[in-house]
Amino acid sequence: MVIEGTDAARTLTVDLTPATGAALHYSVAGAFGKELPVVGNNPNADTFVFKRINATTVETQYLKGGKPTLKTTSVVSANGKTLTTTASGTNAQGQTVHIIAVYGK
């Protein structure tokens, strides 16, 4: 996962190889607070909406066909070296999910 830019012009690029199924590659670019198209193959979203919660926290609502699927909360640690993302909601297969991912810099 690569995050670049500012709240006015953010780009998120994800490359993911799941334990089962096809590899995922997608990106989203644009300003916070707007519905942004997903480019690539994210089965749970065709648009994202980013929302700034505070200086270290961003919430992302995934939408598929205009309907909410997953919501993630991403928090950067005080030292700026760890990003913890918590996702919950319903995936493209209709399954309830709760995922916690921790990324180190």
Jmol script that loads the backbone (N, CA, C; Angstrom):
load data "model"
ATOM      1  N   MET A   1       0.846  -1.167   0.000  1.00  0.00           N
ATOM      2  CA  MET A   1       0.000   0.000   0.000  1.00  0.00           C
ATOM      3  C   MET A   1       0.894   1.232   0.000  1.00  0.00           C
ATOM      4  N   VAL A   2       0.561   2.172  -0.886  1.00  0.00           N
ATOM      5  CA  VAL A   2       1.288   3.431  -0.965  1.00  0.00           C
ATOM      6  C   VAL A   2       0.264   4.557  -0.872  1.00  0.00           C
ATOM      7  N   ILE A   3       0.504   5.496   0.057  1.00  0.00           N
ATOM      8  CA  ILE A   3      -0.358   6.658   0.233  1.00  0.00           C
ATOM      9  C   ILE A   3       0.487   7.894  -0.056  1.00  0.00           C
ATOM     10  N   GLU A   4      -0.013   8.735  -0.960  1.00  0.00           N
ATOM     11  CA  GLU A   4       0.737   9.928  -1.342  1.00  0.00           C
ATOM     12  C   GLU A   4      -0.189  11.127  -1.390  1.00  0.00           C
ATOM     13  N   GLY A   5       0.381  12.327  -1.243  1.00  0.00           N
ATOM     14  CA  GLY A   5      -0.368  13.555  -1.422  1.00  0.00           C
ATOM     15  C   GLY A   5      -0.927  14.139  -0.149  1.00  0.00           C
ATOM     16  N   THR A   6      -1.898  15.033  -0.328  1.00  0.00           N
ATOM     17  CA  THR A   6      -2.534  15.749   0.767  1.00  0.00           C
ATOM     18  C   THR A   6      -4.024  15.429   0.760  1.00  0.00           C
ATOM     19  N   ASP A   7      -4.753  15.934   1.735  1.00  0.00           N
ATOM     20  CA  ASP A   7      -6.195  15.711   1.772  1.00  0.00           C
ATOM     21  C   ASP A   7      -6.886  16.273   0.526  1.00  0.00           C
ATOM     22  N   ALA A   8      -6.321  17.310  -0.086  1.00  0.00           N
ATOM     23  CA  ALA A   8      -6.907  17.914  -1.277  1.00  0.00           C
ATOM     24  C   ALA A   8      -6.626  17.105  -2.540  1.00  0.00           C
ATOM     25  N   ALA A   9      -5.589  16.283  -2.506  1.00  0.00           N
ATOM     26  CA  ALA A   9      -5.205  15.487  -3.683  1.00  0.00           C
ATOM     27  C   ALA A   9      -4.471  14.230  -3.226  1.00  0.00           C
ATOM     28  N   ARG A  10      -5.193  13.283  -2.681  1.00  0.00           N
ATOM     29  CA  ARG A  10      -4.637  12.045  -2.125  1.00  0.00           C
ATOM     30  C   ARG A  10      -4.638  10.948  -3.183  1.00  0.00           C
ATOM     31  N   THR A  11      -3.603  10.112  -3.212  1.00  0.00           N
ATOM     32  CA  THR A  11      -3.578   8.919  -4.052  1.00  0.00           C
ATOM     33  C   THR A  11      -3.263   7.722  -3.162  1.00  0.00           C
ATOM     34  N   LEU A  12      -4.104   6.710  -3.247  1.00  0.00           N
ATOM     35  CA  LEU A  12      -3.921   5.449  -2.535  1.00  0.00           C
ATOM     36  C   LEU A  12      -3.764   4.365  -3.589  1.00  0.00           C
ATOM     37  N   THR A  13      -2.666   3.617  -3.524  1.00  0.00           N
ATOM     38  CA  THR A  13      -2.428   2.505  -4.441  1.00  0.00           C
ATOM     39  C   THR A  13      -2.212   1.249  -3.619  1.00  0.00           C
ATOM     40  N   VAL A  14      -2.928   0.183  -3.968  1.00  0.00           N
ATOM     41  CA  VAL A  14      -2.864  -1.072  -3.217  1.00  0.00           C
ATOM     42  C   VAL A  14      -2.502  -2.219  -4.158  1.00  0.00           C
ATOM     43  N   ASP A  15      -1.516  -3.016  -3.759  1.00  0.00           N
ATOM     44  CA  ASP A  15      -1.176  -4.282  -4.395  1.00  0.00           C
ATOM     45  C   ASP A  15      -1.284  -5.334  -3.304  1.00  0.00           C
ATOM     46  N   LEU A  16      -2.143  -6.329  -3.509  1.00  0.00           N
ATOM     47  CA  LEU A  16      -2.429  -7.311  -2.469  1.00  0.00           C
ATOM     48  C   LEU A  16      -2.505  -8.697  -3.088  1.00  0.00           C
ATOM     49  N   THR A  17      -1.824  -9.646  -2.457  1.00  0.00           N
ATOM     50  CA  THR A  17      -1.914 -11.041  -2.875  1.00  0.00           C
ATOM     51  C   THR A  17      -2.571 -11.815  -1.748  1.00  0.00           C
ATOM     52  N   PRO A  18      -3.863 -12.141  -1.884  1.00  0.00           N
ATOM     53  CA  PRO A  18      -4.563 -12.872  -0.819  1.00  0.00           C
ATOM     54  C   PRO A  18      -4.144 -14.346  -0.793  1.00  0.00           C
ATOM     55  N   ALA A  19      -4.444 -15.005   0.316  1.00  0.00           N
ATOM     56  CA  ALA A  19      -4.128 -16.425   0.460  1.00  0.00           C
ATOM     57  C   ALA A  19      -4.840 -17.253  -0.597  1.00  0.00           C
ATOM     58  N   THR A  20      -6.051 -16.846  -0.962  1.00  0.00           N
ATOM     59  CA  THR A  20      -6.800 -17.514  -2.027  1.00  0.00           C
ATOM     60  C   THR A  20      -7.363 -16.450  -2.957  1.00  0.00           C
ATOM     61  N   GLY A  21      -7.537 -16.808  -4.190  1.00  0.00           N
ATOM     62  CA  GLY A  21      -8.110 -15.870  -5.144  1.00  0.00           C
ATOM     63  C   GLY A  21      -7.059 -15.068  -5.877  1.00  0.00           C
ATOM     64  N   ALA A  22      -7.527 -14.221  -6.767  1.00  0.00           N
ATOM     65  CA  ALA A  22      -6.655 -13.431  -7.625  1.00  0.00           C
ATOM     66  C   ALA A  22      -6.001 -12.281  -6.872  1.00  0.00           C
ATOM     67  N   ALA A  23      -4.819 -11.896  -7.347  1.00  0.00           N
ATOM     68  CA  ALA A  23      -4.127 -10.730  -6.802  1.00  0.00           C
ATOM     69  C   ALA A  23      -4.947  -9.479  -7.102  1.00  0.00           C
ATOM     70  N   LEU A  24      -4.858  -8.506  -6.212  1.00  0.00           N
ATOM     71  CA  LEU A  24      -5.579  -7.247  -6.374  1.00  0.00           C
ATOM     72  C   LEU A  24      -4.600  -6.113  -6.628  1.00  0.00           C
ATOM     73  N   HIS A  25      -4.953  -5.232  -7.539  1.00  0.00           N
ATOM     74  CA  HIS A  25      -4.219  -3.991  -7.757  1.00  0.00           C
ATOM     75  C   HIS A  25      -5.262  -2.924  -8.069  1.00  0.00           C
ATOM     76  N   TYR A  26      -5.283  -1.866  -7.251  1.00  0.00           N
ATOM     77  CA  TYR A  26      -6.216  -0.778  -7.508  1.00  0.00           C
ATOM     78  C   TYR A  26      -5.667   0.513  -6.942  1.00  0.00           C
ATOM     79  N   SER A  27      -6.231   1.609  -7.434  1.00  0.00           N
ATOM     80  CA  SER A  27      -5.850   2.919  -6.912  1.00  0.00           C
ATOM     81  C   SER A  27      -7.072   3.832  -6.881  1.00  0.00           C
ATOM     82  N   VAL A  28      -6.974   4.833  -6.015  1.00  0.00           N
ATOM     83  CA  VAL A  28      -8.014   5.845  -5.846  1.00  0.00           C
ATOM     84  C   VAL A  28      -7.293   7.175  -5.707  1.00  0.00           C
ATOM     85  N   ALA A  29      -7.782   8.207  -6.382  1.00  0.00           N
ATOM     86  CA  ALA A  29      -7.121   9.510  -6.299  1.00  0.00           C
ATOM     87  C   ALA A  29      -8.154  10.623  -6.279  1.00  0.00           C
ATOM     88  N   GLY A  30      -7.882  11.639  -5.460  1.00  0.00           N
ATOM     89  CA  GLY A  30      -8.748  12.814  -5.410  1.00  0.00           C
ATOM     90  C   GLY A  30      -8.818  13.412  -4.024  1.00  0.00           C
ATOM     91  N   ALA A  31      -9.782  14.308  -3.847  1.00  0.00           N
ATOM     92  CA  ALA A  31      -9.919  15.067  -2.607  1.00  0.00           C
ATOM     93  C   ALA A  31     -10.786  14.339  -1.583  1.00  0.00           C
ATOM     94  N   PHE A  32     -10.519  14.594  -0.327  1.00  0.00           N
ATOM     95  CA  PHE A  32     -11.333  14.066   0.755  1.00  0.00           C
ATOM     96  C   PHE A  32     -12.751  14.621   0.637  1.00  0.00           C
ATOM     97  N   GLY A  33     -13.734  13.815   1.074  1.00  0.00           N
ATOM     98  CA  GLY A  33     -15.117  14.246   1.103  1.00  0.00           C
ATOM     99  C   GLY A  33     -15.863  14.062  -0.206  1.00  0.00           C
ATOM    100  N   LYS A  34     -15.185  13.564  -1.235  1.00  0.00           N
ATOM    101  CA  LYS A  34     -15.821  13.353  -2.533  1.00  0.00           C
ATOM    102  C   LYS A  34     -15.835  11.857  -2.854  1.00  0.00           C
ATOM    103  N   GLU A  35     -16.838  11.423  -3.604  1.00  0.00           N
ATOM    104  CA  GLU A  35     -16.897  10.034  -4.046  1.00  0.00           C
ATOM    105  C   GLU A  35     -15.899   9.869  -5.195  1.00  0.00           C
ATOM    106  N   LEU A  36     -14.903   9.013  -4.986  1.00  0.00           N
ATOM    107  CA  LEU A  36     -13.799   8.861  -5.939  1.00  0.00           C
ATOM    108  C   LEU A  36     -13.830   7.484  -6.586  1.00  0.00           C
ATOM    109  N   PRO A  37     -13.619   7.400  -7.904  1.00  0.00           N
ATOM    110  CA  PRO A  37     -13.649   6.100  -8.572  1.00  0.00           C
ATOM    111  C   PRO A  37     -12.433   5.246  -8.224  1.00  0.00           C
ATOM    112  N   VAL A  38     -12.671   3.948  -8.091  1.00  0.00           N
ATOM    113  CA  VAL A  38     -11.602   2.974  -7.901  1.00  0.00           C
ATOM    114  C   VAL A  38     -11.161   2.515  -9.285  1.00  0.00           C
ATOM    115  N   VAL A  39      -9.865   2.582  -9.557  1.00  0.00           N
ATOM    116  CA  VAL A  39      -9.314   2.122 -10.821  1.00  0.00           C
ATOM    117  C   VAL A  39      -8.570   0.823 -10.546  1.00  0.00           C
ATOM    118  N   GLY A  40      -9.012  -0.263 -11.170  1.00  0.00           N
ATOM    119  CA  GLY A  40      -8.385  -1.562 -10.944  1.00  0.00           C
ATOM    120  C   GLY A  40      -9.405  -2.554 -10.446  1.00  0.00           C
ATOM    121  N   ASN A  41      -8.933  -3.556  -9.698  1.00  0.00           N
ATOM    122  CA  ASN A  41      -9.820  -4.655  -9.306  1.00  0.00           C
ATOM    123  C   ASN A  41      -9.986  -4.785  -7.795  1.00  0.00           C
ATOM    124  N   ASN A  42     -10.817  -3.945  -7.226  1.00  0.00           N
ATOM    125  CA  ASN A  42     -11.222  -4.077  -5.832  1.00  0.00           C
ATOM    126  C   ASN A  42     -12.641  -4.654  -5.846  1.00  0.00           C
ATOM    127  N   PRO A  43     -12.817  -5.917  -5.435  1.00  0.00           N
ATOM    128  CA  PRO A  43     -14.140  -6.527  -5.534  1.00  0.00           C
ATOM    129  C   PRO A  43     -15.175  -5.918  -4.590  1.00  0.00           C
ATOM    130  N   ASN A  44     -14.724  -5.161  -3.590  1.00  0.00           N
ATOM    131  CA  ASN A  44     -15.638  -4.611  -2.595  1.00  0.00           C
ATOM    132  C   ASN A  44     -16.035  -3.166  -2.850  1.00  0.00           C
ATOM    133  N   ALA A  45     -15.474  -2.534  -3.885  1.00  0.00           N
ATOM    134  CA  ALA A  45     -15.767  -1.117  -4.095  1.00  0.00           C
ATOM    135  C   ALA A  45     -15.524  -0.698  -5.536  1.00  0.00           C
ATOM    136  N   ASP A  46     -16.402   0.165  -6.018  1.00  0.00           N
ATOM    137  CA  ASP A  46     -16.113   0.858  -7.269  1.00  0.00           C
ATOM    138  C   ASP A  46     -15.905   2.346  -7.011  1.00  0.00           C
ATOM    139  N   THR A  47     -16.218   2.796  -5.775  1.00  0.00           N
ATOM    140  CA  THR A  47     -15.883   4.147  -5.338  1.00  0.00           C
ATOM    141  C   THR A  47     -15.505   4.141  -3.857  1.00  0.00           C
ATOM    142  N   PHE A  48     -14.717   5.147  -3.465  1.00  0.00           N
ATOM    143  CA  PHE A  48     -14.315   5.379  -2.071  1.00  0.00           C
ATOM    144  C   PHE A  48     -14.689   6.806  -1.710  1.00  0.00           C
ATOM    145  N   VAL A  49     -14.936   7.047  -0.415  1.00  0.00           N
ATOM    146  CA  VAL A  49     -15.031   8.400   0.123  1.00  0.00           C
ATOM    147  C   VAL A  49     -14.108   8.468   1.339  1.00  0.00           C
ATOM    148  N   PHE A  50     -13.093   9.346   1.251  1.00  0.00           N
ATOM    149  CA  PHE A  50     -12.169   9.557   2.366  1.00  0.00           C
ATOM    150  C   PHE A  50     -12.694  10.671   3.254  1.00  0.00           C
ATOM    151  N   LYS A  51     -12.538  10.518   4.572  1.00  0.00           N
ATOM    152  CA  LYS A  51     -12.948  11.542   5.526  1.00  0.00           C
ATOM    153  C   LYS A  51     -11.856  11.675   6.585  1.00  0.00           C
ATOM    154  N   ARG A  52     -11.387  12.895   6.801  1.00  0.00           N
ATOM    155  CA  ARG A  52     -10.383  13.167   7.833  1.00  0.00           C
ATOM    156  C   ARG A  52     -11.095  13.250   9.178  1.00  0.00           C
ATOM    157  N   ILE A  53     -10.680  12.415  10.146  1.00  0.00           N
ATOM    158  CA  ILE A  53     -11.257  12.421  11.491  1.00  0.00           C
ATOM    159  C   ILE A  53     -10.461  13.360  12.395  1.00  0.00           C
ATOM    160  N   ASN A  54      -9.140  13.214  12.368  1.00  0.00           N
ATOM    161  CA  ASN A  54      -8.236  14.111  13.094  1.00  0.00           C
ATOM    162  C   ASN A  54      -6.870  14.030  12.413  1.00  0.00           C
ATOM    163  N   ALA A  55      -5.838  14.598  13.030  1.00  0.00           N
ATOM    164  CA  ALA A  55      -4.522  14.680  12.391  1.00  0.00           C
ATOM    165  C   ALA A  55      -3.914  13.316  12.065  1.00  0.00           C
ATOM    166  N   THR A  56      -4.297  12.273  12.782  1.00  0.00           N
ATOM    167  CA  THR A  56      -3.693  10.954  12.569  1.00  0.00           C
ATOM    168  C   THR A  56      -4.677   9.888  12.098  1.00  0.00           C
ATOM    169  N   THR A  57      -5.926  10.256  11.859  1.00  0.00           N
ATOM    170  CA  THR A  57      -6.958   9.260  11.552  1.00  0.00           C
ATOM    171  C   THR A  57      -7.763   9.626  10.309  1.00  0.00           C
ATOM    172  N   VAL A  58      -7.912   8.639   9.419  1.00  0.00           N
ATOM    173  CA  VAL A  58      -8.722   8.795   8.213  1.00  0.00           C
ATOM    174  C   VAL A  58      -9.720   7.644   8.158  1.00  0.00           C
ATOM    175  N   GLU A  59     -10.956   7.980   7.822  1.00  0.00           N
ATOM    176  CA  GLU A  59     -12.006   6.983   7.632  1.00  0.00           C
ATOM    177  C   GLU A  59     -12.266   6.871   6.124  1.00  0.00           C
ATOM    178  N   THR A  60     -12.423   5.642   5.650  1.00  0.00           N
ATOM    179  CA  THR A  60     -12.709   5.416   4.238  1.00  0.00           C
ATOM    180  C   THR A  60     -13.961   4.571   4.116  1.00  0.00           C
ATOM    181  N   GLN A  61     -14.953   5.090   3.401  1.00  0.00           N
ATOM    182  CA  GLN A  61     -16.167   4.324   3.126  1.00  0.00           C
ATOM    183  C   GLN A  61     -16.039   3.728   1.728  1.00  0.00           C
ATOM    184  N   TYR A  62     -16.130   2.408   1.622  1.00  0.00           N
ATOM    185  CA  TYR A  62     -16.157   1.729   0.334  1.00  0.00           C
ATOM    186  C   TYR A  62     -17.616   1.663  -0.114  1.00  0.00           C
ATOM    187  N   LEU A  63     -17.841   1.872  -1.416  1.00  0.00           N
ATOM    188  CA  LEU A  63     -19.185   1.737  -1.983  1.00  0.00           C
ATOM    189  C   LEU A  63     -19.116   0.872  -3.239  1.00  0.00           C
ATOM    190  N   LYS A  64     -20.092   0.024  -3.404  1.00  0.00           N
ATOM    191  CA  LYS A  64     -20.210  -0.823  -4.601  1.00  0.00           C
ATOM    192  C   LYS A  64     -21.611  -0.618  -5.147  1.00  0.00           C
ATOM    193  N   GLY A  65     -21.714  -0.111  -6.377  1.00  0.00           N
ATOM    194  CA  GLY A  65     -23.023   0.185  -6.948  1.00  0.00           C
ATOM    195  C   GLY A  65     -23.792   1.204  -6.133  1.00  0.00           C
ATOM    196  N   GLY A  66     -23.071   2.128  -5.485  1.00  0.00           N
ATOM    197  CA  GLY A  66     -23.696   3.164  -4.676  1.00  0.00           C
ATOM    198  C   GLY A  66     -24.071   2.751  -3.270  1.00  0.00           C
ATOM    199  N   LYS A  67     -23.872   1.464  -2.926  1.00  0.00           N
ATOM    200  CA  LYS A  67     -24.226   0.970  -1.593  1.00  0.00           C
ATOM    201  C   LYS A  67     -22.966   0.763  -0.752  1.00  0.00           C
ATOM    202  N   PRO A  68     -23.011   1.170   0.529  1.00  0.00           N
ATOM    203  CA  PRO A  68     -21.861   0.958   1.409  1.00  0.00           C
ATOM    204  C   PRO A  68     -21.537  -0.531   1.572  1.00  0.00           C
ATOM    205  N   THR A  69     -20.251  -0.848   1.521  1.00  0.00           N
ATOM    206  CA  THR A  69     -19.809  -2.224   1.761  1.00  0.00           C
ATOM    207  C   THR A  69     -18.939  -2.253   3.018  1.00  0.00           C
ATOM    208  N   LEU A  70     -17.704  -1.802   2.897  1.00  0.00           N
ATOM    209  CA  LEU A  70     -16.790  -1.780   4.038  1.00  0.00           C
ATOM    210  C   LEU A  70     -16.494  -0.350   4.456  1.00  0.00           C
ATOM    211  N   LYS A  71     -16.210  -0.177   5.745  1.00  0.00           N
ATOM    212  CA  LYS A  71     -15.727   1.106   6.254  1.00  0.00           C
ATOM    213  C   LYS A  71     -14.421   0.810   6.973  1.00  0.00           C
ATOM    214  N   THR A  72     -13.389   1.580   6.643  1.00  0.00           N
ATOM    215  CA  THR A  72     -12.101   1.402   7.307  1.00  0.00           C
ATOM    216  C   THR A  72     -11.746   2.646   8.103  1.00  0.00           C
ATOM    217  N   THR A  73     -11.049   2.418   9.188  1.00  0.00           N
ATOM    218  CA  THR A  73     -10.466   3.495   9.977  1.00  0.00           C
ATOM    219  C   THR A  73      -8.974   3.245  10.022  1.00  0.00           C
ATOM    220  N   SER A  74      -8.192   4.216   9.566  1.00  0.00           N
ATOM    221  CA  SER A  74      -6.737   4.087   9.503  1.00  0.00           C
ATOM    222  C   SER A  74      -6.109   5.110  10.436  1.00  0.00           C
ATOM    223  N   VAL A  75      -5.238   4.615  11.334  1.00  0.00           N
ATOM    224  CA  VAL A  75      -4.635   5.474  12.350  1.00  0.00           C
ATOM    225  C   VAL A  75      -3.115   5.361  12.269  1.00  0.00           C
ATOM    226  N   VAL A  76      -2.439   6.513  12.160  1.00  0.00           N
ATOM    227  CA  VAL A  76      -0.980   6.562  12.169  1.00  0.00           C
ATOM    228  C   VAL A  76      -0.527   6.732  13.614  1.00  0.00           C
ATOM    229  N   SER A  77       0.481   5.952  14.020  1.00  0.00           N
ATOM    230  CA  SER A  77       0.998   6.025  15.389  1.00  0.00           C
ATOM    231  C   SER A  77       1.653   7.383  15.653  1.00  0.00           C
ATOM    232  N   ALA A  78       1.840   7.687  16.929  1.00  0.00           N
ATOM    233  CA  ALA A  78       2.426   8.970  17.335  1.00  0.00           C
ATOM    234  C   ALA A  78       3.809   9.186  16.732  1.00  0.00           C
ATOM    235  N   ASN A  79       4.604   8.112  16.570  1.00  0.00           N
ATOM    236  CA  ASN A  79       5.945   8.264  16.003  1.00  0.00           C
ATOM    237  C   ASN A  79       5.943   8.210  14.471  1.00  0.00           C
ATOM    238  N   GLY A  80       4.771   8.017  13.855  1.00  0.00           N
ATOM    239  CA  GLY A  80       4.646   8.024  12.407  1.00  0.00           C
ATOM    240  C   GLY A  80       5.158   6.785  11.707  1.00  0.00           C
ATOM    241  N   LYS A  81       5.477   5.730  12.471  1.00  0.00           N
ATOM    242  CA  LYS A  81       6.085   4.543  11.870  1.00  0.00           C
ATOM    243  C   LYS A  81       5.136   3.363  11.696  1.00  0.00           C
ATOM    244  N   THR A  82       3.915   3.462  12.227  1.00  0.00           N
ATOM    245  CA  THR A  82       2.964   2.358  12.133  1.00  0.00           C
ATOM    246  C   THR A  82       1.600   2.881  11.694  1.00  0.00           C
ATOM    247  N   LEU A  83       0.981   2.160  10.774  1.00  0.00           N
ATOM    248  CA  LEU A  83      -0.380   2.457  10.335  1.00  0.00           C
ATOM    249  C   LEU A  83      -1.235   1.245  10.680  1.00  0.00           C
ATOM    250  N   THR A  84      -2.277   1.465  11.465  1.00  0.00           N
ATOM    251  CA  THR A  84      -3.204   0.395  11.822  1.00  0.00           C
ATOM    252  C   THR A  84      -4.541   0.695  11.150  1.00  0.00           C
ATOM    253  N   THR A  85      -5.018  -0.274  10.364  1.00  0.00           N
ATOM    254  CA  THR A  85      -6.279  -0.120   9.643  1.00  0.00           C
ATOM    255  C   THR A  85      -7.263  -1.169  10.124  1.00  0.00           C
ATOM    256  N   THR A  86      -8.440  -0.728  10.529  1.00  0.00           N
ATOM    257  CA  THR A  86      -9.509  -1.619  10.956  1.00  0.00           C
ATOM    258  C   THR A  86     -10.655  -1.477   9.953  1.00  0.00           C
ATOM    259  N   ALA A  87     -11.082  -2.605   9.379  1.00  0.00           N
ATOM    260  CA  ALA A  87     -12.167  -2.593   8.394  1.00  0.00           C
ATOM    261  C   ALA A  87     -13.301  -3.473   8.882  1.00  0.00           C
ATOM    262  N   SER A  88     -14.519  -3.003   8.666  1.00  0.00           N
ATOM    263  CA  SER A  88     -15.681  -3.821   9.000  1.00  0.00           C
ATOM    264  C   SER A  88     -16.805  -3.503   8.035  1.00  0.00           C
ATOM    265  N   GLY A  89     -17.725  -4.442   7.908  1.00  0.00           N
ATOM    266  CA  GLY A  89     -18.860  -4.284   7.014  1.00  0.00           C
ATOM    267  C   GLY A  89     -19.157  -5.585   6.314  1.00  0.00           C
ATOM    268  N   THR A  90     -19.665  -5.489   5.086  1.00  0.00           N
ATOM    269  CA  THR A  90     -20.039  -6.655   4.300  1.00  0.00           C
ATOM    270  C   THR A  90     -19.245  -6.645   3.004  1.00  0.00           C
ATOM    271  N   ASN A  91     -18.577  -7.768   2.694  1.00  0.00           N
ATOM    272  CA  ASN A  91     -17.771  -7.830   1.473  1.00  0.00           C
ATOM    273  C   ASN A  91     -18.635  -8.147   0.254  1.00  0.00           C
ATOM    274  N   ALA A  92     -17.996  -8.264  -0.913  1.00  0.00           N
ATOM    275  CA  ALA A  92     -18.710  -8.496  -2.173  1.00  0.00           C
ATOM    276  C   ALA A  92     -19.467  -9.823  -2.187  1.00  0.00           C
ATOM    277  N   GLN A  93     -19.045 -10.780  -1.363  1.00  0.00           N
ATOM    278  CA  GLN A  93     -19.722 -12.075  -1.278  1.00  0.00           C
ATOM    279  C   GLN A  93     -20.871 -12.070  -0.268  1.00  0.00           C
ATOM    280  N   GLY A  94     -21.134 -10.914   0.357  1.00  0.00           N
ATOM    281  CA  GLY A  94     -22.212 -10.807   1.328  1.00  0.00           C
ATOM    282  C   GLY A  94     -21.832 -11.277   2.719  1.00  0.00           C
ATOM    283  N   GLN A  95     -20.543 -11.518   2.950  1.00  0.00           N
ATOM    284  CA  GLN A  95     -20.066 -11.975   4.250  1.00  0.00           C
ATOM    285  C   GLN A  95     -19.734 -10.789   5.148  1.00  0.00           C
ATOM    286  N   THR A  96     -20.079 -10.907   6.423  1.00  0.00           N
ATOM    287  CA  THR A  96     -19.691  -9.900   7.398  1.00  0.00           C
ATOM    288  C   THR A  96     -18.200 -10.072   7.676  1.00  0.00           C
ATOM    289  N   VAL A  97     -17.454  -8.965   7.636  1.00  0.00           N
ATOM    290  CA  VAL A  97     -16.015  -9.035   7.861  1.00  0.00           C
ATOM    291  C   VAL A  97     -15.583  -8.031   8.925  1.00  0.00           C
ATOM    292  N   HIS A  98     -14.498  -8.382   9.590  1.00  0.00           N
ATOM    293  CA  HIS A  98     -13.809  -7.481  10.513  1.00  0.00           C
ATOM    294  C   HIS A  98     -12.333  -7.806  10.375  1.00  0.00           C
ATOM    295  N   ILE A  99     -11.562  -6.858   9.867  1.00  0.00           N
ATOM    296  CA  ILE A  99     -10.158  -7.075   9.552  1.00  0.00           C
ATOM    297  C   ILE A  99      -9.326  -6.000  10.243  1.00  0.00           C
ATOM    298  N   ILE A 100      -8.212  -6.415  10.830  1.00  0.00           N
ATOM    299  CA  ILE A 100      -7.244  -5.472  11.388  1.00  0.00           C
ATOM    300  C   ILE A 100      -5.928  -5.736  10.692  1.00  0.00           C
ATOM    301  N   ALA A 101      -5.350  -4.686  10.093  1.00  0.00           N
ATOM    302  CA  ALA A 101      -4.063  -4.803   9.416  1.00  0.00           C
ATOM    303  C   ALA A 101      -3.117  -3.757  10.003  1.00  0.00           C
ATOM    304  N   VAL A 102      -1.859  -4.172  10.228  1.00  0.00           N
ATOM    305  CA  VAL A 102      -0.851  -3.285  10.786  1.00  0.00           C
ATOM    306  C   VAL A 102       0.317  -3.210   9.789  1.00  0.00           C
ATOM    307  N   TYR A 103       0.668  -1.991   9.409  1.00  0.00           N
ATOM    308  CA  TYR A 103       1.741  -1.758   8.438  1.00  0.00           C
ATOM    309  C   TYR A 103       2.867  -1.007   9.121  1.00  0.00           C
ATOM    310  N   GLY A 104       4.111  -1.430   8.885  1.00  0.00           N
ATOM    311  CA  GLY A 104       5.297  -0.750   9.427  1.00  0.00           C
ATOM    312  C   GLY A 104       5.995   0.014   8.337  1.00  0.00           C
ATOM    313  N   LYS A 105       6.606   1.117   8.719  1.00  0.00           N
ATOM    314  CA  LYS A 105       7.329   1.955   7.752  1.00  0.00           C
ATOM    315  C   LYS A 105       8.764   1.534   7.682  1.00  0.00           C
TER     316      LYS A 105
END
end "model"
wireframe off; spacefill off
backbone 0.3
color backbone group
